[in-house]
Amino acid sequence: MKIKVSHGRIIGIEEQDLNPVLPTTDLSFVEDKDLFREIRNYIKSEHQNIDYKLSFQDGVMKGSNPYLQIAVDMFLKNNYPNFRIARQRDLETDLEKFKGFYMDSGLVLRSKDNPNSAQAINLYNQLRARGLKDSEIFPMFIDLRGVELTKDLEFKLTDESTYKQADCLNWDSGTRYSQTDEVGLPKEKDLSGTRRIWTTNNGLRSFYLDSDLGAGSLDGDLSGSNGGGRCVVAGGRRSHEVAEQTNFLHNF
């Protein structure tokens, strides 16, 4: 193993003898240690500004936040294009598998204010440059798959990026629901539903499937991560569908 260090900080890792085993099912956790090492080495080398918070314990890669998920997606796209990170609508197809964990799957752009004002303004400007009006932007769900990271950890929309203005993001926090739409977002309120969506009204925040299988959009700490987080890798047809889409409401 070759380690590159600058000012006492690891900035790159090269390992020659890795033999990663790729997932064999449509939706999988990262459960191969060599694949984890390849992901780690890529992030350490290509995204040095990320506060690296992934670990491999108990036979699985642990940790999740928008930066890490996007970095993993970029790694997969560049190295194993038959695999990508799962989207929210993919997660909805096998919910019981994910109970007890959380998975970041999107960003929610609510306003140009804090938290994360600078990044919110950057995304807002990108959406405006694509022809959207203010009335078409807030609140906006942006799928993490297809977004890229710049060296300064700005979120960059690409031709693969998909996003949707979603009414459910304006619901009262704690609203119950049972059905989801074609994006994987809550479709309509259901007082007898067992799932809940958690909302707020400002800034740029993460969207995630929470450990109780509800939808979270409260978290403004985009670099926060803990051992309950998981990255879900999508293979087969799920990894290719995004390439067949363009990028706005009609995608869904």
C-alpha positions in Angstrom: 0.0 0.0 0.0 1.3 3.5 -1.0 0.2 6.4 1.1 0.5 10.0 0.0 0.8 12.5 2.9 0.8 16.3 2.8 1.2 18.5 6.0 0.5 15.4 8.1 -2.7 14.6 6.3 -3.4 11.5 4.1 -4.3 12.8 0.7 -4.1 9.6 -1.3 -3.9 5.8 -0.9 -2.9 3.3 -3.6 -3.3 -0.4 -3.1 -2.3 -2.9 -5.8 -3.7 -6.2 -4.6 -7.4 -5.4 -4.1 -9.9 -7.9 -5.5 -13.3 -6.3 -4.9 -16.5 -8.5 -5.0 -19.3 -6.5 -6.5 -22.9 -6.8 -5.4 -25.0 -9.6 -7.0 -28.5 -8.2 -6.2 -30.3 -5.1 -7.4 -30.0 -3.3 -4.0 -27.1 -4.1 -1.7 -25.1 -2.6 1.1 -21.3 -2.5 0.6 -20.3 -5.8 2.2 -17.0 -6.5 0.6 -13.9 -5.0 2.4 -11.8 -4.6 -0.8 -14.7 -2.7 -2.4 -14.8 -0.5 0.7 -11.1 0.1 0.4 -11.4 1.1 -3.2 -14.1 3.6 -2.2 -11.9 4.9 0.7 -8.9 5.3 -1.5 -10.9 7.1 -4.2 -12.4 9.6 -1.7 -9.0 10.2 0.0 -7.4 10.9 -3.4 -10.1 12.7 -5.3 -12.2 14.4 -2.6 -9.7 15.5 0.0 -12.0 18.2 1.5 -14.6 15.6 2.5 -14.6 14.9 6.3 -14.2 11.2 5.8 -16.6 9.3 8.0 -17.0 5.9 6.4 -15.9 2.7 8.3 -16.1 -1.0 7.7 -17.3 -2.9 10.7 -19.4 -6.1 11.2 -19.0 -6.9 7.5 -20.5 -3.8 6.1 -19.6 -0.2 5.2 -21.1 2.2 7.6 -21.8 6.0 7.4 -23.9 8.3 5.2 -24.3 11.9 4.3 -24.8 13.7 1.0 -21.1 14.3 0.4 -20.2 10.6 1.0 -23.1 9.3 -1.1 -22.3 11.5 -4.1 -18.6 10.6 -3.8 -19.5 6.9 -3.9 -21.8 7.5 -6.9 -18.9 9.2 -8.7 -16.6 6.4 -7.8 -19.1 3.8 -9.2 -19.8 5.7 -12.3 -16.1 6.1 -13.1 -15.0 2.5 -12.1 -18.0 0.2 -12.2 -20.6 1.9 -14.5 -23.1 -1.0 -14.1 -23.6 0.1 -10.5 -24.7 3.4 -9.0 -26.1 4.5 -5.6 -29.8 3.8 -5.0 -32.4 6.5 -5.4 -35.2 7.2 -3.0 -37.6 5.4 -5.3 -35.3 2.3 -5.3 -35.2 2.2 -1.5 -39.0 2.2 -1.5 -39.1 -1.1 -3.2 -37.5 -3.1 -0.3 -38.2 -1.0 2.8 -37.9 -3.8 5.4 -34.3 -4.4 4.3 -33.5 -0.9 5.4 -35.4 -0.7 8.7 -33.1 0.4 11.6 -30.7 2.3 9.3 -30.7 5.6 7.5 -29.8 6.4 4.0 -29.3 9.9 2.5 -30.9 9.9 -1.0 -31.4 13.6 -1.8 -31.1 17.3 -1.1 -34.0 19.6 -0.2 -33.6 23.2 -1.4 -36.1 25.3 0.6 -34.6 28.8 0.4 -31.3 30.7 -0.1 -30.9 31.1 3.6 -28.9 29.2 6.1 -28.3 26.4 6.9 -25.8 26.0 4.0 -26.7 29.3 2.4 -23.7 29.4 0.0 -24.4 26.0 -1.4 -28.2 26.8 -1.5 -27.5 29.9 -3.6 -25.2 27.9 -5.9 -27.8 25.3 -6.5 -30.5 28.0 -6.9 -28.4 29.7 -9.6 -27.9 26.5 -11.5 -31.6 25.8 -11.5 -32.3 29.4 -12.7 -29.8 28.9 -15.4 -31.8 25.9 -16.5 -34.8 28.1 -17.0 -36.7 27.6 -13.8 -38.6 30.4 -12.1 -38.6 31.0 -8.3 -42.1 29.7 -8.2 -40.9 26.4 -9.7 -37.9 25.9 -7.4 -38.9 26.1 -3.7 -39.1 23.6 -2.2 -37.1 21.3 -4.5 -36.1 17.7 -4.1 -32.8 16.9 -5.8 -31.8 13.3 -6.2 -28.2 12.6 -5.1 -27.5 10.3 -8.0 -26.2 12.2 -10.9 -25.0 15.2 -8.8 -21.3 15.7 -8.7 -19.0 17.4 -6.1 -16.5 20.1 -7.0 -13.1 20.3 -5.2 -14.7 23.0 -3.0 -17.6 20.6 -2.1 -20.1 22.5 -4.1 -23.0 20.5 -5.5 -22.9 20.5 -9.3 -25.9 19.5 -11.4 -25.2 17.4 -14.5 -27.1 16.1 -17.5 -28.0 13.1 -15.3 -29.4 15.2 -12.4 -33.0 14.8 -11.6 -35.1 17.1 -9.4 -38.7 17.8 -8.6 -40.7 20.5 -6.8 -42.6 18.5 -4.2 -45.7 19.5 -2.3 -45.0 17.1 0.6 -42.0 19.1 1.6 -44.5 21.9 2.6 -46.5 19.6 4.9 -46.4 20.0 8.7 -43.5 18.2 10.2 -44.7 14.8 11.4 -47.5 14.4 8.8 -48.4 10.8 8.3 -48.4 9.0 4.9 -48.6 5.6 3.5 -48.1 5.9 -0.3 -45.2 7.3 -2.3 -45.1 8.8 -5.7 -42.9 7.9 -8.7 -39.9 9.6 -7.1 -40.3 7.8 -3.8 -41.7 10.9 -2.0 -44.8 10.9 0.1 -47.8 11.1 -2.2 -50.7 12.2 0.0 -51.5 12.6 3.6 -52.9 9.6 5.5 -54.0 10.1 9.1 -53.8 6.3 9.6 -50.5 5.9 7.9 -47.6 4.5 9.9 -44.9 6.5 8.2 -44.1 10.2 8.8 -42.3 13.0 6.9 -40.2 15.5 8.9 -40.0 19.0 7.4 -38.8 22.5 8.1 -38.8 25.7 6.0 -35.4 27.1 5.3 -32.0 26.5 3.7 -30.5 23.5 2.1 -30.9 20.2 3.9 -30.4 16.5 3.4 -33.3 14.2 2.5 -33.1 10.7 3.9 -35.0 7.5 4.6 -34.8 7.3 8.4 -34.4 4.3 10.6 -38.2 4.1 11.2 -38.8 4.1 7.4 -40.0 7.7 7.5 -38.8 10.6 5.3 -36.5 13.1 6.9 -35.6 16.5 5.6 -34.7 18.3 8.8 -30.9 17.8 8.9 -28.9 20.8 8.0 -25.6 19.2 8.9 -24.6 17.9 5.5 -21.4 16.4 6.8 -22.9 14.6 9.8 -22.7 10.8 9.8 -22.9 7.9 12.2 -22.8 4.1 12.3 -26.5 3.8 11.5 -25.9 5.2 8.0 -25.7 3.0 5.0 -24.8 3.4 1.3 -27.1 1.2 -0.9 -25.6 0.2 -4.3 -28.1 -0.3 -7.2 -27.2 -2.7 -9.9 -28.8 -4.1 -13.0 -31.5 -2.1 -14.7 -31.7 0.3 -11.7 -28.3 1.6 -12.4 -29.2 2.5 -16.0 -32.6 4.1 -15.7 -31.2 7.5 -14.9 -29.3 7.6 -18.2 -32.6 7.3 -20.0 -34.0 10.4 -18.3 -33.6 14.1 -19.0 -34.0 16.3 -16.0 -37.1 17.9 -14.6 -40.6 17.2 -13.5 -41.5 15.1 -16.6 -38.7 12.6 -15.6 -40.9 11.3 -12.9 
